[in-house]
Amino acid sequence: MNNLDLAIQFFLQLAVILVACRLVGMVAARCGQPQVVAEMITGVLLGPSLFGLLFPELQRWLFPWDPKQLARDTQSYLFPVSQLGLALYMFIVGMEFRMDIIHRRLKSSVAVSLAGMAAPFGLGALLAWMFYGRTDLGLFPPGVPLASAMIFTGACLCITAFPMLARIIHFKGLAGTTMGTVAIGAGAIDDAMAWCLLAVVLAKLENDWTRAVLNIGGGVGFALLAFLVIKPLLARAEKWMIRDGALTEGGFVTGLSLMCLGAWWTDFIQLHAVFGAFVIGAVMPRTVMARDLIARIQPLAVALLLPLFFTYSGLNTKIGLINTGALWLVCAAVLAAAILGKGVACWLAARATGISNREALGIGTLMNARGLMELIIINIGLQKGVISEGLFATLVIMAVVTTLMASPLFEKLAGPASSPAHTPPHPDGNQPPPAHV
């Protein structure tokens, strides 16, 4: 397949993905689900679980998957474009992040984060210990140490759908509220810690601890550099990037370049690009620069590029691998541990730090959604031989179910969202407008 054929294939894939996401989104909206959930489901439907099951030849033609021939491998070009869309969106989320609320609610964010890590991690590690060595289940390939199996399973249950959480919060009108900001802050901490746990597992398997040190140390160092150095420099330089009350082209390119460098670094240290893009967004001046960056990036990122990310992982998901009663019982146990460990623990932690019961229930519900961050981490586990395809399919179902239940359960437990307009103004100036999804 030459470059021209590759371009033709990509544009056709893009059209199919966008149309399918909107069609599924119309159905999802009637069920009270946000568009982001529709995009996640669309990825699974376009993969081998449905489209490939009903029309296998057509599915393989439309989404060729051959790692031995990169020119015919969908991953070789769809993956980087989907990552660009995700990084741009998380850059926007970072610019809308309310640092003033986090300062006021730091105790709540940390408590919710720790509870949302400790409880599901313990339950996940316990399940791995119970199922380890069960050859009839075959959840872990031979040769995987028990400690690695326990840490990885615990990390999988710790994951919060950080990008998806951000989109659900905007969909519900929670951007800038205590509920939304505490959930975003705790979700960011949880996912960063879960990726550090993954680094420990892979370092143990490969007997190379340099990777884990770079992952953890590089992430902390980057955050310190961003807030202590880049943020004050941007505040001083902003006046040179504003002309006639609008951001100049040079200022626009500066913002995009910093976002790309942040995403590159956290991807390079294998912490994932979303964290670098989010942190750079969080240090952007909250005045004209953030306002114009959001206005110019958001339409393309949300409507065109972001659906590619939420569709991509589903193309390699095979739910049909759970084909025995024992595996379905394992799936039920994993799902119960995920819901109780994450949702209930985060609700209790929020209540213990003085947050109202309604807001605490909302935070617990939002934190329980796993989304495609879960799919990313379990795809890595499958590729590295940490888990089997059966456990992979189980964790996919857990991710889909916990995400599907988030929106309707939120409406039932927390009720209509509070308006962001009731929150105090941002201390740095005008709060940028929320990203509508």
C-alpha positions as a Markdown table, in Angstrom:
| # | Residue | x | y | z |
|---|---|---|---|---|
| 1 | Met | 0.0 | 0.0 | 0.0 |
| 2 | Asn | 1.6 | 3.3 | -1.2 |
| 3 | Asn | 1.3 | 6.7 | 0.5 |
| 4 | Leu | -1.7 | 7.7 | -1.7 |
| 5 | Asp | -3.6 | 4.5 | -0.9 |
| 6 | Leu | -2.8 | 5.0 | 2.8 |
| 7 | Ala | -4.3 | 8.5 | 2.7 |
| 8 | Ile | -7.4 | 7.2 | 0.9 |
| 9 | Gln | -7.8 | 4.5 | 3.6 |
| 10 | Phe | -7.3 | 6.9 | 6.4 |
| 11 | Phe | -9.9 | 9.4 | 5.2 |
| 12 | Leu | -12.4 | 6.6 | 4.7 |
| 13 | Gln | -11.8 | 5.3 | 8.2 |
| 14 | Leu | -12.2 | 8.8 | 9.6 |
| 15 | Ala | -15.5 | 9.3 | 7.8 |
| 16 | Val | -16.8 | 5.9 | 9.1 |
| 17 | Ile | -15.7 | 6.6 | 12.7 |
| 18 | Leu | -17.2 | 10.1 | 12.8 |
| 19 | Val | -20.6 | 9.0 | 11.3 |
| 20 | Ala | -20.7 | 5.9 | 13.5 |
| 21 | Cys | -19.9 | 8.0 | 16.6 |
| 22 | Arg | -22.7 | 10.4 | 15.9 |
| 23 | Leu | -25.3 | 7.7 | 15.1 |
| 24 | Val | -24.4 | 5.8 | 18.3 |
| 25 | Gly | -24.4 | 9.2 | 20.1 |
| 26 | Met | -28.0 | 9.8 | 19.0 |
| 27 | Val | -29.1 | 6.6 | 20.7 |
| 28 | Ala | -26.9 | 7.2 | 23.7 |
| 29 | Ala | -28.4 | 10.7 | 24.2 |
| 30 | Arg | -31.9 | 9.2 | 24.5 |
| 31 | Cys | -30.5 | 7.0 | 27.3 |
| 32 | Gly | -29.0 | 10.0 | 29.1 |
| 33 | Gln | -25.4 | 9.1 | 28.1 |
| 34 | Pro | -22.9 | 11.8 | 27.0 |
| 35 | Gln | -21.3 | 11.7 | 23.6 |
| 36 | Val | -18.0 | 10.4 | 25.0 |
| 37 | Val | -19.7 | 7.2 | 26.1 |
| 38 | Ala | -21.1 | 6.8 | 22.6 |
| 39 | Glu | -17.5 | 7.2 | 21.2 |
| 40 | Met | -16.2 | 4.5 | 23.6 |
| 41 | Ile | -19.0 | 2.1 | 22.6 |
| 42 | Thr | -18.5 | 2.8 | 18.9 |
| 43 | Gly | -14.9 | 1.7 | 19.2 |
| 44 | Val | -16.0 | -1.7 | 20.6 |
| 45 | Leu | -18.8 | -2.0 | 17.9 |
| 46 | Leu | -16.4 | -1.3 | 15.0 |
| 47 | Gly | -13.9 | -3.8 | 16.3 |
| 48 | Pro | -14.0 | -7.6 | 16.2 |
| 49 | Ser | -16.6 | -7.8 | 18.9 |
| 50 | Leu | -19.5 | -6.9 | 16.6 |
| 51 | Phe | -18.5 | -5.5 | 13.1 |
| 52 | Gly | -15.7 | -8.1 | 12.8 |
| 53 | Leu | -18.0 | -10.8 | 14.0 |
| 54 | Leu | -20.8 | -10.0 | 11.5 |
| 55 | Phe | -18.7 | -8.9 | 8.6 |
| 56 | Pro | -15.1 | -10.1 | 9.2 |
| 57 | Glu | -13.7 | -9.5 | 5.7 |
| 58 | Leu | -15.2 | -6.0 | 5.4 |
| 59 | Gln | -13.9 | -5.1 | 8.9 |
| 60 | Arg | -10.4 | -6.3 | 8.1 |
| 61 | Trp | -10.5 | -4.4 | 4.8 |
| 62 | Leu | -11.6 | -1.2 | 6.4 |
| 63 | Phe | -9.3 | -1.5 | 9.5 |
| 64 | Pro | -6.4 | -3.6 | 8.4 |
| 65 | Trp | -4.3 | -4.8 | 11.3 |
| 66 | Asp | -1.0 | -6.3 | 10.4 |
| 67 | Pro | 1.9 | -5.3 | 12.6 |
| 68 | Lys | 4.4 | -7.1 | 10.3 |
| 69 | Gln | 3.5 | -4.7 | 7.5 |
| 70 | Leu | 3.2 | -1.2 | 9.0 |
| 71 | Ala | 1.9 | 0.1 | 5.7 |
| 72 | Arg | -1.2 | -2.1 | 6.2 |
| 73 | Asp | -1.4 | -1.6 | 9.9 |
| 74 | Thr | -4.2 | 0.7 | 11.1 |
| 75 | Gln | -2.3 | 1.3 | 14.3 |
| 76 | Ser | 0.7 | 2.9 | 12.4 |
| 77 | Tyr | -1.3 | 6.0 | 11.5 |
| 78 | Leu | -4.6 | 6.0 | 13.5 |
| 79 | Phe | -2.8 | 5.8 | 16.9 |
| 80 | Pro | -0.6 | 8.9 | 16.6 |
| 81 | Val | -3.5 | 11.0 | 15.3 |
| 82 | Ser | -5.8 | 9.8 | 18.1 |
| 83 | Gln | -3.1 | 10.7 | 20.6 |
| 84 | Leu | -2.9 | 14.2 | 19.2 |
| 85 | Gly | -6.6 | 14.7 | 19.7 |
| 86 | Leu | -6.4 | 13.4 | 23.3 |
| 87 | Ala | -3.4 | 15.7 | 24.1 |
| 88 | Leu | -5.2 | 18.7 | 22.7 |
| 89 | Tyr | -8.3 | 18.0 | 24.7 |
| 90 | Met | -6.4 | 17.5 | 27.9 |
| 91 | Phe | -4.6 | 20.7 | 27.2 |
| 92 | Ile | -8.0 | 22.4 | 27.2 |
| 93 | Val | -9.0 | 20.6 | 30.4 |
| 94 | Gly | -5.8 | 21.9 | 32.1 |
| 95 | Met | -6.6 | 25.5 | 31.1 |
| 96 | Glu | -10.0 | 25.1 | 32.7 |
| 97 | Phe | -8.8 | 23.5 | 35.8 |
| 98 | Arg | -9.7 | 25.5 | 38.9 |
| 99 | Met | -6.5 | 25.7 | 41.0 |
| 100 | Asp | -8.3 | 28.0 | 43.4 |
| 101 | Ile | -10.8 | 25.3 | 44.3 |
| 102 | Ile | -8.1 | 22.7 | 44.6 |
| 103 | His | -6.3 | 24.9 | 47.0 |
| 104 | Arg | -9.4 | 25.3 | 49.1 |
| 105 | Arg | -10.3 | 21.6 | 48.7 |
| 106 | Leu | -6.8 | 20.1 | 48.7 |
| 107 | Lys | -7.7 | 17.9 | 51.7 |
| 108 | Ser | -10.7 | 16.5 | 50.0 |
| 109 | Ser | -8.9 | 15.9 | 46.7 |
| 110 | Val | -6.0 | 14.1 | 48.4 |
| 111 | Ala | -8.4 | 12.0 | 50.6 |
| 112 | Val | -10.6 | 11.0 | 47.7 |
| 113 | Ser | -7.5 | 10.1 | 45.7 |
| 114 | Leu | -5.9 | 8.0 | 48.4 |
| 115 | Ala | -9.2 | 6.2 | 49.1 |
| 116 | Gly | -9.8 | 5.7 | 45.4 |
| 117 | Met | -6.3 | 4.1 | 45.2 |
| 118 | Ala | -6.0 | 2.0 | 48.4 |
| 119 | Ala | -9.4 | 0.3 | 48.4 |
| 120 | Pro | -9.6 | -0.9 | 44.8 |
| 121 | Phe | -5.9 | -1.7 | 44.7 |
| 122 | Gly | -6.3 | -4.0 | 47.8 |
| 123 | Leu | -9.4 | -5.7 | 46.4 |
| 124 | Gly | -7.7 | -6.1 | 43.0 |
| 125 | Ala | -4.5 | -7.6 | 44.5 |
| 126 | Leu | -6.7 | -9.9 | 46.6 |
| 127 | Leu | -8.5 | -11.2 | 43.5 |
| 128 | Ala | -5.3 | -11.8 | 41.7 |
| 129 | Trp | -3.9 | -13.7 | 44.7 |
| 130 | Met | -7.1 | -15.9 | 44.7 |
| 131 | Phe | -7.1 | -16.6 | 41.0 |
| 132 | Tyr | -3.3 | -17.0 | 40.6 |
| 133 | Gly | -2.3 | -20.5 | 39.6 |
| 134 | Arg | -5.8 | -21.5 | 38.5 |
| 135 | Thr | -5.0 | -23.2 | 35.3 |
| 136 | Asp | -8.7 | -23.7 | 34.5 |
| 137 | Leu | -9.1 | -20.0 | 34.4 |
| 138 | Gly | -5.8 | -19.1 | 32.8 |
| 139 | Leu | -5.9 | -15.4 | 33.8 |
| 140 | Phe | -2.1 | -15.0 | 34.0 |
| 141 | Pro | 0.4 | -16.5 | 31.5 |
| 142 | Pro | 2.9 | -19.0 | 32.9 |
| 143 | Gly | 6.0 | -17.3 | 34.3 |
| 144 | Val | 4.3 | -14.1 | 35.6 |
| 145 | Pro | 5.3 | -13.6 | 39.2 |
| 146 | Leu | 2.5 | -13.5 | 41.8 |
| 147 | Ala | 3.6 | -10.0 | 43.0 |
| 148 | Ser | 3.5 | -8.7 | 39.4 |
| 149 | Ala | 0.0 | -10.2 | 38.9 |
| 150 | Met | -1.3 | -8.6 | 42.1 |
| 151 | Ile | 0.2 | -5.2 | 41.5 |
| 152 | Phe | -1.0 | -5.0 | 37.9 |
| 153 | Thr | -4.6 | -6.2 | 38.8 |
| 154 | Gly | -4.7 | -3.7 | 41.6 |
| 155 | Ala | -3.5 | -0.9 | 39.3 |
| 156 | Cys | -6.2 | -1.8 | 36.8 |
| 157 | Leu | -8.9 | -1.3 | 39.4 |
| 158 | Cys | -7.4 | 2.0 | 40.5 |
| 159 | Ile | -7.7 | 3.6 | 37.1 |
| 160 | Thr | -10.1 | 6.5 | 36.7 |
| 161 | Ala | -11.1 | 7.5 | 33.2 |
| 162 | Phe | -9.2 | 10.8 | 33.4 |
| 163 | Pro | -10.0 | 12.1 | 29.8 |
| 164 | Met | -13.5 | 10.6 | 29.9 |
| 165 | Leu | -14.1 | 12.0 | 33.4 |
| 166 | Ala | -13.2 | 15.5 | 32.0 |
| 167 | Arg | -15.7 | 15.1 | 29.2 |
| 168 | Ile | -18.5 | 13.8 | 31.4 |
| 169 | Ile | -17.9 | 16.8 | 33.8 |
| 170 | His | -18.3 | 19.2 | 31.0 |
| 171 | Phe | -21.3 | 17.4 | 29.6 |
| 172 | Lys | -23.0 | 17.7 | 33.1 |
| 173 | Gly | -22.1 | 21.3 | 33.5 |
| 174 | Leu | -19.8 | 20.6 | 36.4 |
| 175 | Ala | -16.7 | 22.5 | 35.1 |
| 176 | Gly | -15.5 | 24.9 | 37.8 |
| 177 | Thr | -17.7 | 23.4 | 40.6 |
| 178 | Thr | -16.4 | 21.8 | 43.8 |
| 179 | Met | -17.7 | 18.4 | 42.7 |
| 180 | Gly | -16.1 | 18.6 | 39.2 |
| 181 | Thr | -12.8 | 20.0 | 40.3 |
| 182 | Val | -12.3 | 17.6 | 43.2 |
| 183 | Ala | -13.1 | 14.7 | 40.9 |
| 184 | Ile | -10.7 | 15.9 | 38.2 |
| 185 | Gly | -7.9 | 16.5 | 40.8 |
| 186 | Ala | -8.3 | 13.2 | 42.4 |
| 187 | Gly | -8.6 | 11.4 | 39.1 |
| 188 | Ala | -5.4 | 12.9 | 37.8 |
| 189 | Ile | -3.5 | 11.8 | 40.9 |
| 190 | Asp | -5.0 | 8.3 | 40.8 |
| 191 | Asp | -4.1 | 7.8 | 37.1 |
| 192 | Ala | -0.6 | 9.1 | 37.6 |
| 193 | Met | -0.1 | 6.7 | 40.5 |
| 194 | Ala | -1.6 | 3.8 | 38.6 |
| 195 | Trp | 0.9 | 4.4 | 35.7 |
| 196 | Cys | 3.7 | 4.4 | 38.2 |
| 197 | Leu | 2.5 | 1.0 | 39.5 |
| 198 | Leu | 2.5 | -0.2 | 35.9 |
| 199 | Ala | 6.1 | 1.0 | 35.6 |
| 200 | Val | 7.0 | -1.0 | 38.7 |
| 201 | Val | 5.4 | -4.2 | 37.2 |
| 202 | Leu | 7.2 | -3.9 | 33.9 |
| 203 | Ala | 10.5 | -3.0 | 35.6 |
| 204 | Lys | 10.1 | -6.2 | 37.7 |
| 205 | Leu | 9.3 | -8.3 | 34.7 |
| 206 | Glu | 12.2 | -6.9 | 32.6 |
| 207 | Asn | 14.5 | -6.7 | 35.6 |
| 208 | Asp | 15.3 | -3.1 | 34.7 |
| 209 | Trp | 14.4 | -0.6 | 37.5 |
| 210 | Thr | 15.8 | 2.4 | 35.5 |
| 211 | Arg | 12.5 | 2.7 | 33.8 |
| 212 | Ala | 10.5 | 3.0 | 37.0 |
| 213 | Val | 12.9 | 5.6 | 38.4 |
| 214 | Leu | 12.6 | 7.7 | 35.2 |
| 215 | Asn | 8.8 | 7.3 | 35.1 |
| 216 | Ile | 8.2 | 8.5 | 38.7 |
| 217 | Gly | 11.1 | 10.9 | 39.1 |
| 218 | Gly | 10.6 | 12.4 | 35.6 |
| 219 | Gly | 6.9 | 13.0 | 36.3 |
| 220 | Val | 7.5 | 14.8 | 39.6 |
| 221 | Gly | 10.4 | 16.8 | 38.2 |
| 222 | Phe | 8.3 | 17.9 | 35.2 |
| 223 | Ala | 5.4 | 19.1 | 37.4 |
| 224 | Leu | 7.8 | 21.1 | 39.5 |
| 225 | Leu | 9.4 | 22.7 | 36.4 |
| 226 | Ala | 6.0 | 23.6 | 35.0 |
| 227 | Phe | 4.6 | 25.3 | 38.1 |
| 228 | Leu | 7.8 | 26.8 | 39.4 |
| 229 | Val | 9.5 | 27.9 | 36.2 |
| 230 | Ile | 7.2 | 27.8 | 33.1 |
| 231 | Lys | 4.2 | 29.3 | 34.8 |
| 232 | Pro | 5.9 | 32.6 | 36.0 |
| 233 | Leu | 7.8 | 32.9 | 32.7 |
| 234 | Leu | 4.5 | 32.7 | 30.8 |
| 235 | Ala | 2.9 | 35.2 | 33.1 |
| 236 | Arg | 5.7 | 37.7 | 32.3 |
| 237 | Ala | 5.8 | 36.9 | 28.5 |
| 238 | Glu | 2.1 | 37.0 | 27.9 |
| 239 | Lys | 2.0 | 40.8 | 27.2 |
| 240 | Trp | 4.3 | 40.1 | 24.2 |
| 241 | Met | 1.8 | 37.6 | 22.8 |
| 242 | Ile | -1.3 | 39.7 | 23.1 |
| 243 | Arg | -2.2 | 42.4 | 20.4 |
| 244 | Asp | -5.4 | 44.4 | 20.3 |
| 245 | Gly | -7.0 | 42.2 | 23.0 |
| 246 | Ala | -6.4 | 38.9 | 21.1 |
| 247 | Leu | -3.7 | 36.2 | 21.1 |
| 248 | Thr | -1.2 | 36.6 | 18.2 |
| 249 | Glu | -0.2 | 33.8 | 15.9 |
| 250 | Gly | 3.1 | 33.6 | 17.7 |
| 251 | Gly | 1.4 | 33.2 | 21.0 |
| 252 | Phe | -0.9 | 30.5 | 19.6 |
| 253 | Val | 2.2 | 28.6 | 18.3 |
| 254 | Thr | 3.9 | 29.1 | 21.7 |
| 255 | Gly | 1.0 | 27.5 | 23.5 |
| 256 | Leu | 0.8 | 24.6 | 21.1 |
| 257 | Ser | 4.6 | 24.0 | 21.2 |
| 258 | Leu | 4.7 | 23.9 | 25.0 |
| 259 | Met | 1.7 | 21.5 | 25.0 |
| 260 | Cys | 3.5 | 19.2 | 22.5 |
| 261 | Leu | 6.8 | 19.3 | 24.5 |
| 262 | Gly | 4.9 | 18.5 | 27.7 |
| 263 | Ala | 3.1 | 15.6 | 26.0 |
| 264 | Trp | 6.4 | 14.4 | 24.5 |
| 265 | Trp | 8.2 | 14.3 | 27.8 |
| 266 | Thr | 5.6 | 12.4 | 29.8 |
| 267 | Asp | 5.2 | 10.0 | 26.9 |
| 268 | Phe | 8.9 | 9.6 | 26.7 |
| 269 | Ile | 9.1 | 8.7 | 30.4 |
| 270 | Gln | 6.1 | 6.4 | 29.7 |
| 271 | Leu | 3.8 | 8.2 | 32.1 |
| 272 | His | 1.4 | 8.9 | 29.1 |
| 273 | Ala | 1.1 | 12.1 | 27.0 |
| 274 | Val | -2.2 | 13.2 | 28.7 |
| 275 | Phe | -0.4 | 14.2 | 31.9 |
| 276 | Gly | 2.1 | 16.5 | 30.1 |
| 277 | Ala | -0.6 | 18.2 | 28.1 |
| 278 | Phe | -2.8 | 18.6 | 31.2 |
| 279 | Val | 0.0 | 20.1 | 33.3 |
| 280 | Ile | 1.0 | 22.6 | 30.6 |
| 281 | Gly | -2.6 | 23.6 | 30.3 |
| 282 | Ala | -2.8 | 24.1 | 34.0 |
| 283 | Val | 0.1 | 26.6 | 34.0 |
| 284 | Met | -1.2 | 28.8 | 31.1 |
| 285 | Pro | -2.2 | 32.3 | 32.1 |
| 286 | Arg | -6.0 | 32.4 | 32.8 |
| 287 | Thr | -6.7 | 35.5 | 30.8 |
| 288 | Val | -6.7 | 36.2 | 27.0 |
| 289 | Met | -4.1 | 33.5 | 26.3 |
| 290 | Ala | -6.2 | 30.6 | 27.7 |
| 291 | Arg | -9.4 | 32.1 | 26.3 |
| 292 | Asp | -8.2 | 32.2 | 22.8 |
| 293 | Leu | -6.3 | 28.9 | 22.9 |
| 294 | Ile | -9.5 | 27.2 | 24.0 |
| 295 | Ala | -11.6 | 28.9 | 21.3 |
| 296 | Arg | -9.2 | 28.0 | 18.5 |
| 297 | Ile | -8.4 | 24.4 | 19.6 |
| 298 | Gln | -11.6 | 23.1 | 20.9 |
| 299 | Pro | -13.8 | 22.8 | 17.8 |
| 300 | Leu | -11.3 | 20.7 | 15.9 |
| 301 | Ala | -10.1 | 18.6 | 18.9 |
| 302 | Val | -13.6 | 17.7 | 20.2 |
| 303 | Ala | -15.4 | 17.2 | 16.9 |
| 304 | Leu | -12.7 | 15.6 | 14.7 |
| 305 | Leu | -9.7 | 14.3 | 16.6 |
| 306 | Leu | -10.9 | 13.2 | 20.0 |
| 307 | Pro | -13.4 | 10.6 | 18.7 |
| 308 | Leu | -10.4 | 8.8 | 17.1 |
| 309 | Phe | -9.0 | 8.2 | 20.6 |
| 310 | Phe | -12.2 | 6.9 | 22.0 |
| 311 | Thr | -12.6 | 4.6 | 19.0 |
| 312 | Tyr | -9.1 | 3.3 | 18.6 |
| 313 | Ser | -8.8 | 0.9 | 21.5 |
| 314 | Gly | -12.1 | -0.8 | 20.7 |
| 315 | Leu | -10.7 | -2.0 | 17.4 |
| 316 | Asn | -8.6 | -4.7 | 19.2 |
| 317 | Thr | -11.2 | -5.7 | 21.9 |
| 318 | Lys | -12.6 | -9.2 | 21.8 |
| 319 | Ile | -15.4 | -9.5 | 24.4 |
| 320 | Gly | -16.3 | -13.0 | 23.1 |
| 321 | Leu | -13.2 | -14.5 | 24.8 |
| 322 | Ile | -15.2 | -14.8 | 28.0 |
| 323 | Asn | -16.9 | -18.1 | 27.1 |
| 324 | Thr | -17.2 | -20.1 | 30.3 |
| 325 | Gly | -19.3 | -19.9 | 33.5 |
| 326 | Ala | -16.1 | -19.7 | 35.6 |
| 327 | Leu | -14.8 | -16.7 | 33.6 |
| 328 | Trp | -18.2 | -14.9 | 33.9 |
| 329 | Leu | -18.0 | -15.4 | 37.7 |
| 330 | Val | -14.5 | -13.9 | 37.7 |
| 331 | Cys | -15.9 | -11.0 | 35.6 |
| 332 | Ala | -18.7 | -10.5 | 38.2 |
| 333 | Ala | -16.2 | -10.5 | 41.1 |
| 334 | Val | -13.9 | -8.0 | 39.3 |
| 335 | Leu | -16.9 | -5.7 | 38.6 |
| 336 | Ala | -18.1 | -5.8 | 42.2 |
| 337 | Ala | -14.6 | -5.1 | 43.5 |
| 338 | Ala | -14.2 | -2.2 | 41.1 |
| 339 | Ile | -17.5 | -0.6 | 42.0 |
| 340 | Leu | -17.2 | -1.1 | 45.8 |
| 341 | Gly | -13.5 | -0.3 | 46.0 |
| 342 | Lys | -13.7 | 2.9 | 43.9 |
| 343 | Gly | -17.1 | 4.4 | 44.1 |
| 344 | Val | -17.9 | 3.6 | 47.8 |
| 345 | Ala | -14.4 | 4.5 | 49.0 |
| 346 | Cys | -14.4 | 7.8 | 47.2 |
| 347 | Trp | -17.8 | 8.7 | 48.5 |
| 348 | Leu | -16.8 | 8.0 | 52.1 |
| 349 | Ala | -13.6 | 9.9 | 51.8 |
| 350 | Ala | -15.4 | 13.0 | 50.4 |
| 351 | Arg | -17.9 | 12.8 | 53.2 |
| 352 | Ala | -15.2 | 12.5 | 55.8 |
| 353 | Thr | -13.6 | 15.8 | 54.6 |
| 354 | Gly | -16.7 | 17.9 | 54.9 |
| 355 | Ile | -18.2 | 17.6 | 51.4 |
| 356 | Ser | -22.1 | 17.4 | 51.4 |
| 357 | Asn | -23.6 | 14.0 | 50.8 |
| 358 | Arg | -25.0 | 14.9 | 47.4 |
| 359 | Glu | -21.6 | 16.2 | 46.2 |
| 360 | Ala | -19.8 | 13.2 | 47.7 |
| 361 | Leu | -22.2 | 10.7 | 46.0 |
| 362 | Gly | -21.5 | 12.6 | 42.7 |
| 363 | Ile | -17.7 | 12.4 | 43.2 |
| 364 | Gly | -17.9 | 8.7 | 44.0 |
| 365 | Thr | -20.0 | 8.0 | 40.9 |
| 366 | Leu | -17.7 | 10.0 | 38.6 |
| 367 | Met | -14.5 | 8.5 | 40.0 |
| 368 | Asn | -15.9 | 5.0 | 39.4 |
| 369 | Ala | -15.9 | 5.4 | 35.6 |
| 370 | Arg | -12.8 | 3.7 | 34.0 |
| 371 | Gly | -13.2 | 4.4 | 30.3 |
| 372 | Leu | -10.4 | 4.0 | 27.8 |
| 373 | Met | -7.6 | 4.8 | 30.2 |
| 374 | Glu | -8.4 | 1.3 | 31.5 |
| 375 | Leu | -8.2 | -0.1 | 27.9 |
| 376 | Ile | -4.8 | 1.6 | 27.4 |
| 377 | Ile | -3.2 | 0.1 | 30.5 |
| 378 | Ile | -4.7 | -3.4 | 30.0 |
| 379 | Asn | -3.6 | -3.3 | 26.3 |
| 380 | Ile | 0.0 | -2.7 | 27.6 |
| 381 | Gly | -0.4 | -5.6 | 30.1 |
| 382 | Leu | -1.6 | -7.9 | 27.3 |
| 383 | Gln | 1.2 | -6.9 | 24.9 |
| 384 | Lys | 3.8 | -7.4 | 27.7 |
| 385 | Gly | 2.4 | -10.8 | 28.7 |
| 386 | Val | 1.3 | -9.8 | 32.2 |
| 387 | Ile | -2.3 | -10.9 | 31.6 |
| 388 | Ser | -4.1 | -13.4 | 29.4 |
| 389 | Glu | -6.7 | -12.6 | 26.7 |
| 390 | Gly | -9.4 | -13.9 | 29.0 |
| 391 | Leu | -8.6 | -11.4 | 31.8 |
| 392 | Phe | -8.1 | -8.7 | 29.2 |
| 393 | Ala | -11.7 | -9.2 | 28.0 |
| 394 | Thr | -12.9 | -9.3 | 31.7 |
| 395 | Leu | -11.3 | -5.9 | 32.4 |
| 396 | Val | -12.7 | -4.5 | 29.1 |
| 397 | Ile | -16.2 | -5.4 | 30.3 |
| 398 | Met | -15.5 | -3.8 | 33.7 |
| 399 | Ala | -14.4 | -0.6 | 32.0 |
| 400 | Val | -17.4 | -0.4 | 29.8 |
| 401 | Val | -20.0 | -1.2 | 32.5 |
| 402 | Thr | -18.5 | 1.2 | 35.1 |
| 403 | Thr | -18.5 | 4.0 | 32.4 |
| 404 | Leu | -22.0 | 3.3 | 31.2 |
| 405 | Met | -23.4 | 3.4 | 34.8 |
| 406 | Ala | -21.7 | 6.7 | 35.7 |
| 407 | Ser | -24.1 | 9.1 | 33.9 |
| 408 | Pro | -27.5 | 7.6 | 34.9 |
| 409 | Leu | -26.3 | 6.8 | 38.4 |
| 410 | Phe | -25.0 | 10.3 | 38.8 |
| 411 | Glu | -28.4 | 11.7 | 37.8 |
| 412 | Lys | -30.1 | 9.4 | 40.3 |
| 413 | Leu | -27.8 | 10.0 | 43.3 |
| 414 | Ala | -26.6 | 13.6 | 42.8 |
| 415 | Gly | -29.4 | 15.1 | 40.8 |
| 416 | Pro | -29.0 | 18.1 | 38.4 |
| 417 | Ala | -25.5 | 19.6 | 38.4 |
| 418 | Ser | -24.8 | 22.9 | 40.1 |
| 419 | Ser | -24.1 | 25.8 | 37.7 |
| 420 | Pro | -20.4 | 26.7 | 37.5 |
| 421 | Ala | -21.5 | 30.3 | 37.6 |
| 422 | His | -22.1 | 30.1 | 41.3 |
| 423 | Thr | -18.5 | 29.3 | 42.1 |
| 424 | Pro | -16.1 | 32.2 | 43.0 |
| 425 | Pro | -14.2 | 33.9 | 40.1 |
| 426 | His | -10.8 | 32.6 | 39.3 |
| 427 | Pro | -8.1 | 34.7 | 41.2 |
| 428 | Asp | -5.9 | 35.0 | 38.1 |
| 429 | Gly | -8.5 | 36.8 | 36.1 |
| 430 | Asn | -11.3 | 35.8 | 33.7 |
| 431 | Gln | -12.1 | 32.1 | 33.9 |
| 432 | Pro | -12.0 | 30.6 | 30.3 |
| 433 | Pro | -15.3 | 29.3 | 28.9 |
| 434 | Pro | -16.0 | 25.6 | 29.5 |
| 435 | Ala | -15.5 | 23.2 | 26.7 |
| 436 | His | -18.9 | 22.0 | 25.5 |
| 437 | Val | -19.1 | 18.4 | 24.3 |
